[in-house]
Amino acid sequence: MIGKSYLEVFPELKSTPIEEKINQVLSDPKPIDYEMYFPPAQRWYQTQGYATREGALLIFRDITARKSQSA
């Protein structure tokens, strides 16, 4: 994704809570760490985000199996 907008790669994120968190990282240099269900993929993700000079570093981990075990 280097050099591309996240919406170019993941257009389904438009107007979602995930987009709100990504924009939070881009506007505020504080790191974020949260878990969120993403209905289009029917998956749970842990997301960490960090501001960089070029934009943001986002790390997504699929935690669906862990969430299924705890339910």
N, CA, C and O atoms as a CHARMM CRD file, in Angstrom:
* protein
*
  284
    1    1 MET  N      0.81000  -1.19700   0.00000 PROA 1      0.00000
    2    1 MET  CA     0.00000   0.00000   0.00000 PROA 1      0.00000
    3    1 MET  C      0.85200   1.25800   0.00000 PROA 1      0.00000
    4    1 MET  O      0.30600   2.36000  -0.05400 PROA 1      0.00000
    5    2 ILE  N      2.14800   1.13300   0.05800 PROA 2      0.00000
    6    2 ILE  CA     3.00800   2.30600   0.14100 PROA 2      0.00000
    7    2 ILE  C      2.71400   3.23200  -1.03500 PROA 2      0.00000
    8    2 ILE  O      2.72300   2.81700  -2.19400 PROA 2      0.00000
    9    3 GLY  N      2.45500   4.49300  -0.70700 PROA 3      0.00000
   10    3 GLY  CA     2.19200   5.49000  -1.72900 PROA 3      0.00000
   11    3 GLY  C      0.74900   5.56100  -2.18800 PROA 3      0.00000
   12    3 GLY  O      0.42200   6.35000  -3.07500 PROA 3      0.00000
   13    4 LYS  N     -0.12400   4.74800  -1.59900 PROA 4      0.00000
   14    4 LYS  CA    -1.53600   4.76400  -1.97800 PROA 4      0.00000
   15    4 LYS  C     -2.39300   5.16400  -0.77900 PROA 4      0.00000
   16    4 LYS  O     -2.00900   4.97600   0.37500 PROA 4      0.00000
   17    5 SER  N     -3.54000   5.70900  -1.08100 PROA 5      0.00000
   18    5 SER  CA    -4.53000   5.98400  -0.04700 PROA 5      0.00000
   19    5 SER  C     -5.14400   4.65200   0.38800 PROA 5      0.00000
   20    5 SER  O     -5.34400   3.76300  -0.43900 PROA 5      0.00000
   21    6 TYR  N     -5.44000   4.51400   1.67200 PROA 6      0.00000
   22    6 TYR  CA    -6.07700   3.28600   2.14000 PROA 6      0.00000
   23    6 TYR  C     -7.41000   3.04700   1.43500 PROA 6      0.00000
   24    6 TYR  O     -7.82100   1.89800   1.27100 PROA 6      0.00000
   25    7 LEU  N     -8.09400   4.11700   1.01400 PROA 7      0.00000
   26    7 LEU  CA    -9.37200   3.94500   0.32600 PROA 7      0.00000
   27    7 LEU  C     -9.20100   3.45100  -1.11000 PROA 7      0.00000
   28    7 LEU  O    -10.13200   2.88600  -1.68500 PROA 7      0.00000
   29    8 GLU  N     -8.01900   3.65900  -1.69100 PROA 8      0.00000
   30    8 GLU  CA    -7.73600   3.07800  -2.99900 PROA 8      0.00000
   31    8 GLU  C     -7.65300   1.55500  -2.88800 PROA 8      0.00000
   32    8 GLU  O     -8.10100   0.83600  -3.78100 PROA 8      0.00000
   33    9 VAL  N     -7.08800   1.08100  -1.80600 PROA 9      0.00000
   34    9 VAL  CA    -6.87900  -0.34800  -1.61500 PROA 9      0.00000
   35    9 VAL  C     -8.10200  -1.01300  -0.97600 PROA 9      0.00000
   36    9 VAL  O     -8.46300  -2.13300  -1.33500 PROA 9      0.00000
   37   10 PHE  N     -8.73300  -0.31700  -0.03100 PROA 10     0.00000
   38   10 PHE  CA    -9.89200  -0.84700   0.68400 PROA 10     0.00000
   39   10 PHE  C    -11.06700   0.12900   0.60300 PROA 10     0.00000
   40   10 PHE  O    -11.40200   0.75700   1.60700 PROA 10     0.00000
   41   11 PRO  N    -11.69700   0.27200  -0.55700 PROA 11     0.00000
   42   11 PRO  CA   -12.79200   1.23800  -0.68100 PROA 11     0.00000
   43   11 PRO  C    -13.97700   0.93900   0.23700 PROA 11     0.00000
   44   11 PRO  O    -14.76600   1.83300   0.54300 PROA 11     0.00000
   45   12 GLU  N    -14.10200  -0.30900   0.67500 PROA 12     0.00000
   46   12 GLU  CA   -15.22000  -0.66900   1.55900 PROA 12     0.00000
   47   12 GLU  C    -15.09300  -0.07000   2.95600 PROA 12     0.00000
   48   12 GLU  O    -16.02400  -0.17000   3.75500 PROA 12     0.00000
   49   13 LEU  N    -13.95600   0.54900   3.26100 PROA 13     0.00000
   50   13 LEU  CA   -13.78200   1.20200   4.56100 PROA 13     0.00000
   51   13 LEU  C    -14.42800   2.57900   4.62900 PROA 13     0.00000
   52   13 LEU  O    -14.56200   3.14800   5.71200 PROA 13     0.00000
   53   14 LYS  N    -14.83000   3.11800   3.48100 PROA 14     0.00000
   54   14 LYS  CA   -15.42700   4.45600   3.42600 PROA 14     0.00000
   55   14 LYS  C    -16.63700   4.53400   4.34800 PROA 14     0.00000
   56   14 LYS  O    -17.52800   3.68600   4.29900 PROA 14     0.00000
   57   15 SER  N    -16.65300   5.56600   5.18800 PROA 15     0.00000
   58   15 SER  CA   -17.77100   5.85100   6.10100 PROA 15     0.00000
   59   15 SER  C    -18.00500   4.75300   7.12800 PROA 15     0.00000
   60   15 SER  O    -19.14700   4.49600   7.51200 PROA 15     0.00000
   61   16 THR  N    -16.93200   4.10000   7.57800 PROA 16     0.00000
   62   16 THR  CA   -17.04800   3.07400   8.61500 PROA 16     0.00000
   63   16 THR  C    -16.30800   3.53600   9.86600 PROA 16     0.00000
   64   16 THR  O    -15.51700   4.47700   9.80300 PROA 16     0.00000
   65   17 PRO  N    -16.55700   2.88400  11.00300 PROA 17     0.00000
   66   17 PRO  CA   -15.79200   3.21200  12.20800 PROA 17     0.00000
   67   17 PRO  C    -14.28600   3.00900  12.01200 PROA 17     0.00000
   68   17 PRO  O    -13.48300   3.70500  12.63300 PROA 17     0.00000
   69   18 ILE  N    -13.90500   2.07000  11.16000 PROA 18     0.00000
   70   18 ILE  CA   -12.48300   1.85700  10.90100 PROA 18     0.00000
   71   18 ILE  C    -11.88700   3.08900  10.23000 PROA 18     0.00000
   72   18 ILE  O    -10.78300   3.50700  10.57900 PROA 18     0.00000
   73   19 GLU  N    -12.59500   3.66900   9.28000 PROA 19     0.00000
   74   19 GLU  CA   -12.09700   4.88900   8.63200 PROA 19     0.00000
   75   19 GLU  C    -11.94400   6.00300   9.66500 PROA 19     0.00000
   76   19 GLU  O    -10.99000   6.77900   9.60900 PROA 19     0.00000
   77   20 GLU  N    -12.87000   6.07900  10.59500 PROA 20     0.00000
   78   20 GLU  CA   -12.78100   7.10500  11.64700 PROA 20     0.00000
   79   20 GLU  C    -11.50700   6.93000  12.46400 PROA 20     0.00000
   80   20 GLU  O    -10.83500   7.91200  12.78000 PROA 20     0.00000
   81   21 LYS  N    -11.16700   5.69000  12.81100 PROA 21     0.00000
   82   21 LYS  CA    -9.94400   5.43000  13.57200 PROA 21     0.00000
   83   21 LYS  C     -8.69900   5.75400  12.74800 PROA 21     0.00000
   84   21 LYS  O     -7.73500   6.30400  13.28100 PROA 21     0.00000
   85   22 ILE  N     -8.70700   5.42400  11.46700 PROA 22     0.00000
   86   22 ILE  CA    -7.56800   5.73100  10.60400 PROA 22     0.00000
   87   22 ILE  C     -7.37500   7.24300  10.53000 PROA 22     0.00000
   88   22 ILE  O     -6.24900   7.73000  10.63300 PROA 22     0.00000
   89   23 ASN  N     -8.44600   7.97500  10.35600 PROA 23     0.00000
   90   23 ASN  CA    -8.35300   9.43400  10.30600 PROA 23     0.00000
   91   23 ASN  C     -7.86500  10.00000  11.63600 PROA 23     0.00000
   92   23 ASN  O     -7.18100  11.02300  11.66500 PROA 23     0.00000
   93   24 GLN  N     -8.21500   9.33600  12.73400 PROA 24     0.00000
   94   24 GLN  CA    -7.73100   9.75700  14.05300 PROA 24     0.00000
   95   24 GLN  C     -6.20600   9.67400  14.09800 PROA 24     0.00000
   96   24 GLN  O     -5.55300  10.58900  14.59900 PROA 24     0.00000
   97   25 VAL  N     -5.64000   8.59600  13.58400 PROA 25     0.00000
   98   25 VAL  CA    -4.18000   8.43700  13.56600 PROA 25     0.00000
   99   25 VAL  C     -3.53300   9.49500  12.68100 PROA 25     0.00000
  100   25 VAL  O     -2.47100  10.02400  13.01200 PROA 25     0.00000
  101   26 LEU  N     -4.17400   9.80100  11.55800 PROA 26     0.00000
  102   26 LEU  CA    -3.60200  10.77900  10.63700 PROA 26     0.00000
  103   26 LEU  C     -3.63000  12.19800  11.20000 PROA 26     0.00000
  104   26 LEU  O     -2.79300  13.02400  10.84000 PROA 26     0.00000
  105   27 SER  N     -4.59100  12.48400  12.08500 PROA 27     0.00000
  106   27 SER  CA    -4.70700  13.84700  12.60400 PROA 27     0.00000
  107   27 SER  C     -4.10300  14.02700  13.99800 PROA 27     0.00000
  108   27 SER  O     -3.84000  15.15400  14.41700 PROA 27     0.00000
  109   28 ASP  N     -3.88400  12.93000  14.71400 PROA 28     0.00000
  110   28 ASP  CA    -3.36900  12.99700  16.08200 PROA 28     0.00000
  111   28 ASP  C     -2.23200  11.98300  16.20400 PROA 28     0.00000
  112   28 ASP  O     -2.45200  10.80000  15.94500 PROA 28     0.00000
  113   29 PRO  N     -1.04100  12.39600  16.58300 PROA 29     0.00000
  114   29 PRO  CA     0.09900  11.48200  16.58500 PROA 29     0.00000
  115   29 PRO  C      0.07400  10.38800  17.65500 PROA 29     0.00000
  116   29 PRO  O      0.99500   9.57300  17.71100 PROA 29     0.00000
  117   30 LYS  N     -0.95200  10.35100  18.50200 PROA 30     0.00000
  118   30 LYS  CA    -1.01400   9.30800  19.52000 PROA 30     0.00000
  119   30 LYS  C     -1.34800   7.95500  18.88400 PROA 30     0.00000
  120   30 LYS  O     -2.24800   7.87500  18.04800 PROA 30     0.00000
  121   31 PRO  N     -0.63800   6.89600  19.26900 PROA 31     0.00000
  122   31 PRO  CA    -0.94200   5.56300  18.73900 PROA 31     0.00000
  123   31 PRO  C     -2.34300   5.12000  19.13600 PROA 31     0.00000
  124   31 PRO  O     -2.87800   5.55600  20.15600 PROA 31     0.00000
  125   32 ILE  N     -2.92900   4.25300  18.32700 PROA 32     0.00000
  126   32 ILE  CA    -4.22600   3.66500  18.65400 PROA 32     0.00000
  127   32 ILE  C     -4.08400   2.15200  18.69000 PROA 32     0.00000
  128   32 ILE  O     -3.20000   1.58700  18.04600 PROA 32     0.00000
  129   33 ASP  N     -4.94500   1.51200  19.43500 PROA 33     0.00000
  130   33 ASP  CA    -4.99200   0.05400  19.52500 PROA 33     0.00000
  131   33 ASP  C     -6.43300  -0.29800  19.87300 PROA 33     0.00000
  132   33 ASP  O     -6.92400   0.07800  20.93700 PROA 33     0.00000
  133   34 TYR  N     -7.10200  -1.00500  18.99600 PROA 34     0.00000
  134   34 TYR  CA    -8.50400  -1.33100  19.24800 PROA 34     0.00000
  135   34 TYR  C     -8.88900  -2.60200  18.51500 PROA 34     0.00000
  136   34 TYR  O     -8.18000  -3.05200  17.61500 PROA 34     0.00000
  137   35 GLU  N    -10.01900  -3.17800  18.90900 PROA 35     0.00000
  138   35 GLU  CA   -10.59600  -4.34200  18.25700 PROA 35     0.00000
  139   35 GLU  C    -11.92400  -3.93300  17.65800 PROA 35     0.00000
  140   35 GLU  O    -12.68100  -3.16300  18.25000 PROA 35     0.00000
  141   36 MET  N    -12.19800  -4.46400  16.46100 PROA 36     0.00000
  142   36 MET  CA   -13.43500  -4.08500  15.79800 PROA 36     0.00000
  143   36 MET  C    -13.89300  -5.19000  14.85100 PROA 36     0.00000
  144   36 MET  O    -13.08500  -5.83300  14.18200 PROA 36     0.00000
  145   37 TYR  N    -15.19400  -5.39200  14.81300 PROA 37     0.00000
  146   37 TYR  CA   -15.78800  -6.32800  13.86000 PROA 37     0.00000
  147   37 TYR  C    -15.99600  -5.60900  12.53600 PROA 37     0.00000
  148   37 TYR  O    -16.47000  -4.47300  12.51100 PROA 37     0.00000
  149   38 PHE  N    -15.64100  -6.26600  11.43300 PROA 38     0.00000
  150   38 PHE  CA   -15.79300  -5.68300  10.09600 PROA 38     0.00000
  151   38 PHE  C    -16.78100  -6.54200   9.30700 PROA 38     0.00000
  152   38 PHE  O    -16.40100  -7.57100   8.75000 PROA 38     0.00000
  153   39 PRO  N    -18.06400  -6.11600   9.25900 PROA 39     0.00000
  154   39 PRO  CA   -19.10800  -6.93300   8.63900 PROA 39     0.00000
  155   39 PRO  C    -18.84200  -7.39200   7.19800 PROA 39     0.00000
  156   39 PRO  O    -19.13300  -8.54800   6.89300 PROA 39     0.00000
  157   40 PRO  N    -18.30400  -6.55300   6.29000 PROA 40     0.00000
  158   40 PRO  CA   -18.09500  -7.05600   4.92600 PROA 40     0.00000
  159   40 PRO  C    -17.21700  -8.31300   4.86300 PROA 40     0.00000
  160   40 PRO  O    -17.40700  -9.15500   3.98500 PROA 40     0.00000
  161   41 ALA  N    -16.27600  -8.44100   5.77100 PROA 41     0.00000
  162   41 ALA  CA   -15.39200  -9.61500   5.79300 PROA 41     0.00000
  163   41 ALA  C    -15.86200 -10.66100   6.79800 PROA 41     0.00000
  164   41 ALA  O    -15.34700 -11.77900   6.82000 PROA 41     0.00000
  165   42 GLN  N    -16.83700 -10.30100   7.62600 PROA 42     0.00000
  166   42 GLN  CA   -17.31000 -11.14600   8.72100 PROA 42     0.00000
  167   42 GLN  C    -16.14000 -11.61500   9.59000 PROA 42     0.00000
  168   42 GLN  O    -16.03700 -12.79100   9.93800 PROA 42     0.00000
  169   43 ARG  N    -15.26300 -10.66700   9.92900 PROA 43     0.00000
  170   43 ARG  CA   -14.06200 -10.95100  10.69900 PROA 43     0.00000
  171   43 ARG  C    -13.87400  -9.89300  11.78200 PROA 43     0.00000
  172   43 ARG  O    -14.31800  -8.75300  11.64700 PROA 43     0.00000
  173   44 TRP  N    -13.20300 -10.30000  12.86000 PROA 44     0.00000
  174   44 TRP  CA   -12.76000  -9.39200  13.90800 PROA 44     0.00000
  175   44 TRP  C    -11.29900  -9.06100  13.67000 PROA 44     0.00000
  176   44 TRP  O    -10.51500  -9.93100  13.29100 PROA 44     0.00000
  177   45 TYR  N    -10.92700  -7.79100  13.89200 PROA 45     0.00000
  178   45 TYR  CA    -9.55000  -7.36500  13.71400 PROA 45     0.00000
  179   45 TYR  C     -9.07600  -6.56700  14.91800 PROA 45     0.00000
  180   45 TYR  O     -9.81000  -5.74600  15.46800 PROA 45     0.00000
  181   46 GLN  N     -7.83400  -6.82300  15.31700 PROA 46     0.00000
  182   46 GLN  CA    -7.14400  -5.93600  16.24100 PROA 46     0.00000
  183   46 GLN  C     -6.32500  -5.01500  15.35000 PROA 46     0.00000
  184   46 GLN  O     -5.59100  -5.47700  14.47600 PROA 46     0.00000
  185   47 THR  N     -6.45100  -3.73900  15.56900 PROA 47     0.00000
  186   47 THR  CA    -5.74900  -2.76400  14.73700 PROA 47     0.00000
  187   47 THR  C     -4.90200  -1.86500  15.60700 PROA 47     0.00000
  188   47 THR  O     -5.36500  -1.31900  16.60900 PROA 47     0.00000
  189   48 GLN  N     -3.65100  -1.72200  15.20400 PROA 48     0.00000
  190   48 GLN  CA    -2.75000  -0.77200  15.84000 PROA 48     0.00000
  191   48 GLN  C     -2.37000   0.25100  14.78200 PROA 48     0.00000
  192   48 GLN  O     -2.12800  -0.10100  13.62700 PROA 48     0.00000
  193   49 GLY  N     -2.31800   1.50400  15.17100 PROA 49     0.00000
  194   49 GLY  CA    -1.97400   2.55600  14.22400 PROA 49     0.00000
  195   49 GLY  C     -1.00700   3.54900  14.83000 PROA 49     0.00000
  196   49 GLY  O     -1.11300   3.91200  16.00200 PROA 49     0.00000
  197   50 TYR  N     -0.06500   3.98200  14.01500 PROA 50     0.00000
  198   50 TYR  CA     0.96300   4.91700  14.44400 PROA 50     0.00000
  199   50 TYR  C      1.15500   5.97100  13.36800 PROA 50     0.00000
  200   50 TYR  O      1.20800   5.64100  12.18400 PROA 50     0.00000
  201   51 ALA  N      1.25800   7.20300  13.75100 PROA 51     0.00000
  202   51 ALA  CA     1.54400   8.28000  12.80000 PROA 51     0.00000
  203   51 ALA  C      3.00200   8.17000  12.35800 PROA 51     0.00000
  204   51 ALA  O      3.87500   7.81300  13.14800 PROA 51     0.00000
  205   52 THR  N      3.25500   8.48300  11.08400 PROA 52     0.00000
  206   52 THR  CA     4.61400   8.53700  10.54500 PROA 52     0.00000
  207   52 THR  C      4.76400   9.84400   9.77900 PROA 52     0.00000
  208   52 THR  O      3.78600  10.55900   9.56200 PROA 52     0.00000
  209   53 ARG  N      5.97900  10.15000   9.37400 PROA 53     0.00000
  210   53 ARG  CA     6.17600  11.37200   8.57200 PROA 53     0.00000
  211   53 ARG  C      5.41600  11.29400   7.24700 PROA 53     0.00000
  212   53 ARG  O      4.95300  12.31100   6.73200 PROA 53     0.00000
  213   54 GLU  N      5.29200  10.10000   6.70600 PROA 54     0.00000
  214   54 GLU  CA     4.65400   9.92000   5.40200 PROA 54     0.00000
  215   54 GLU  C      3.14000   9.73800   5.48900 PROA 54     0.00000
  216   54 GLU  O      2.45400   9.83200   4.47100 PROA 54     0.00000
  217   55 GLY  N      2.60900   9.48100   6.67300 PROA 55     0.00000
  218   55 GLY  CA     1.17300   9.23000   6.83100 PROA 55     0.00000
  219   55 GLY  C      0.92100   8.41800   8.08400 PROA 55     0.00000
  220   55 GLY  O      0.96600   8.94500   9.19600 PROA 55     0.00000
  221   56 ALA  N      0.65300   7.12700   7.90100 PROA 56     0.00000
  222   56 ALA  CA     0.36900   6.27500   9.05400 PROA 56     0.00000
  223   56 ALA  C      0.81000   4.85400   8.76500 PROA 56     0.00000
  224   56 ALA  O      0.82700   4.40800   7.61800 PROA 56     0.00000
  225   57 LEU  N      1.16800   4.15100   9.83200 PROA 57     0.00000
  226   57 LEU  CA     1.45300   2.72500   9.77500 PROA 57     0.00000
  227   57 LEU  C      0.28500   2.04500  10.46300 PROA 57     0.00000
  228   57 LEU  O     -0.01000   2.33600  11.62200 PROA 57     0.00000
  229   58 LEU  N     -0.37700   1.14600   9.76300 PROA 58     0.00000
  230   58 LEU  CA    -1.51800   0.42200  10.31300 PROA 58     0.00000
  231   58 LEU  C     -1.22200  -1.06900  10.27700 PROA 58     0.00000
  232   58 LEU  O     -0.79000  -1.60300   9.25500 PROA 58     0.00000
  233   59 ILE  N     -1.45700  -1.72900  11.39100 PROA 59     0.00000
  234   59 ILE  CA    -1.23400  -3.16700  11.50400 PROA 59     0.00000
  235   59 ILE  C     -2.57200  -3.80500  11.85900 PROA 59     0.00000
  236   59 ILE  O     -3.15900  -3.49700  12.89700 PROA 59     0.00000
  237   60 PHE  N     -3.04900  -4.69400  10.99300 PROA 60     0.00000
  238   60 PHE  CA    -4.31100  -5.39100  11.21400 PROA 60     0.00000
  239   60 PHE  C     -4.01800  -6.85400  11.51300 PROA 60     0.00000
  240   60 PHE  O     -3.28500  -7.50600  10.77100 PROA 60     0.00000
  241   61 ARG  N     -4.58800  -7.37300  12.59900 PROA 61     0.00000
  242   61 ARG  CA    -4.45800  -8.78500  12.94400 PROA 61     0.00000
  243   61 ARG  C     -5.85500  -9.39000  13.00200 PROA 61     0.00000
  244   61 ARG  O     -6.73600  -8.87100  13.68700 PROA 61     0.00000
  245   62 ASP  N     -6.05000 -10.47900  12.28700 PROA 62     0.00000
  246   62 ASP  CA    -7.33000 -11.18300  12.32000 PROA 62     0.00000
  247   62 ASP  C     -7.41600 -11.93700  13.64500 PROA 62     0.00000
  248   62 ASP  O     -6.62100 -12.84100  13.90400 PROA 62     0.00000
  249   63 ILE  N     -8.37600 -11.56400  14.47500 PROA 63     0.00000
  250   63 ILE  CA    -8.54100 -12.18500  15.79100 PROA 63     0.00000
  251   63 ILE  C     -9.88600 -12.89900  15.89800 PROA 63     0.00000
  252   63 ILE  O    -10.39500 -13.12600  16.99600 PROA 63     0.00000
  253   64 THR  N    -10.45300 -13.25100  14.74500 PROA 64     0.00000
  254   64 THR  CA   -11.77600 -13.90100  14.72100 PROA 64     0.00000
  255   64 THR  C    -11.78700 -15.18600  15.54300 PROA 64     0.00000
  256   64 THR  O    -12.71800 -15.40900  16.31700 PROA 64     0.00000
  257   65 ALA  N    -10.76900 -16.03400  15.39000 PROA 65     0.00000
  258   65 ALA  CA   -10.72300 -17.29700  16.11800 PROA 65     0.00000
  259   65 ALA  C    -10.71600 -17.05600  17.62200 PROA 65     0.00000
  260   65 ALA  O    -11.42300 -17.73800  18.36400 PROA 65     0.00000
  261   66 ARG  N     -9.93300 -16.10800  18.06600 PROA 66     0.00000
  262   66 ARG  CA    -9.86800 -15.79300  19.50600 PROA 66     0.00000
  263   66 ARG  C    -11.21600 -15.29300  20.00000 PROA 66     0.00000
  264   66 ARG  O    -11.67500 -15.68900  21.07200 PROA 66     0.00000
  265   67 LYS  N    -11.84900 -14.42400  19.22200 PROA 67     0.00000
  266   67 LYS  CA   -13.16000 -13.88200  19.62300 PROA 67     0.00000
  267   67 LYS  C    -14.21000 -14.99400  19.65800 PROA 67     0.00000
  268   67 LYS  O    -15.09000 -14.98800  20.51900 PROA 67     0.00000
  269   68 SER  N    -14.12200 -15.95200  18.72400 PROA 68     0.00000
  270   68 SER  CA   -15.07600 -17.06700  18.68500 PROA 68     0.00000
  271   68 SER  C    -14.92700 -17.96200  19.91500 PROA 68     0.00000
  272   68 SER  O    -15.91900 -18.47200  20.43500 PROA 68     0.00000
  273   69 GLN  N    -13.69300 -18.15300  20.38000 PROA 69     0.00000
  274   69 GLN  CA   -13.43700 -18.98800  21.54900 PROA 69     0.00000
  275   69 GLN  C    -13.95100 -18.34500  22.82500 PROA 69     0.00000
  276   69 GLN  O    -14.38000 -19.04200  23.74500 PROA 69     0.00000
  277   70 SER  N    -13.91100 -17.00600  22.88900 PROA 70     0.00000
  278   70 SER  CA   -14.33700 -16.33800  24.11400 PROA 70     0.00000
  279   70 SER  C    -15.83700 -16.08700  24.15700 PROA 70     0.00000
  280   70 SER  O    -16.36000 -15.64800  25.18100 PROA 70     0.00000
  281   71 ALA  N    -16.53400 -16.36000  23.06000 PROA 71     0.00000
  282   71 ALA  CA   -17.99200 -16.10400  23.01600 PROA 71     0.00000
  283   71 ALA  C    -18.78600 -17.22400  23.61700 PROA 71     0.00000
  284   71 ALA  O    -20.01400 -17.16000  23.65400 PROA 71     0.00000
